[in-house]
Amino acid sequence: MTTPSLPAGAGSPILDLAGVTLEVNHLARGIRFYTQVIGLSLQHHDPDRHVATLRVNTEQTLTLWQPTTRQANDPALAPLRARGASHLHMAFQIQPDDMRRAQSLLDAHGLPWQEIDLGTPEVPDVTTYFFDPFGHGLELRGVNTTDPRQPAFPPPTQPLTPGPHSLPVLGLREVALIFGDYDDMKARLPRAYGFALAKEQGDRNFAQFTLGPHAQADGNGTPVRWLYAWDPQVGLADMLGGDHALVQFYAHVDDVERRVSAEGLSRVTAPGRLAVRDPDGHVFEFLTPPRSAVG
Ligand SMILES: [Fe+2]
């Protein structure tokens, strides 16, 4: 498998969603929840830094940060005052045929959930919402792994670490962030980073950015990944967007760096990675993909 190539100047330099970092007030409880209930595998646990990195699939991670006074969870990101996200909404991809079993597993774990059909009578798109122990709003969304609209790193057809009591998640699908200045965000995200604006909703401040070289239509099981950007509001199923989020994206890093340099944003760089503090308090990390981006 190769990553799609992207000629300089064509489309968005963003290739895919690489990971998200959540703030938790009890790291051990977070590790237990995200391994035993969500089914992620623990990749790295640093008790001194109060950090745990969990693997969603071979290319995507979920990281937990427990904040500690006078100590940075990641010293490299300390100049940007990076924090894990609070009350973030995010979705995991699962096989549609696994949705009923996933709901039964949530029942078995004693977790209340809510189902909403985001599709049409002809093409149902059932999704299940619930909360983690830290107020992050989670969602299970059916994904059609054979859909031709594939992201740079398609979800696997089976969970990385299948277990009888954990949810059969395949990948990260979306993250939703709050921006205090919606109009400014809508102009800045394409200009300063190159995110591809796909659409807005007519009834509320809600913008969707396609995490790939070109804006695409959402819905109907697409495996493509998404950044949702809202103003402060309660969305579907009582979900809130995340504040002071830390989100990782695969990208053509040099292209993004040219943009954020022109924008004059605070940033730190290392080989193959660029971290930027967004004016709304989020920190975005842009990573060179693990495989060659030259298709
Ligand atoms: Fe969602």
Boltz pocket constraint, residues with backbone or C-beta under 6 A from the ligand:
constraints:
  - pocket:
      binder: B
      contacts: [[A, 89], [A, 90], [A, 91], [A, 139], [A, 174]]
      max_distance: 6.0
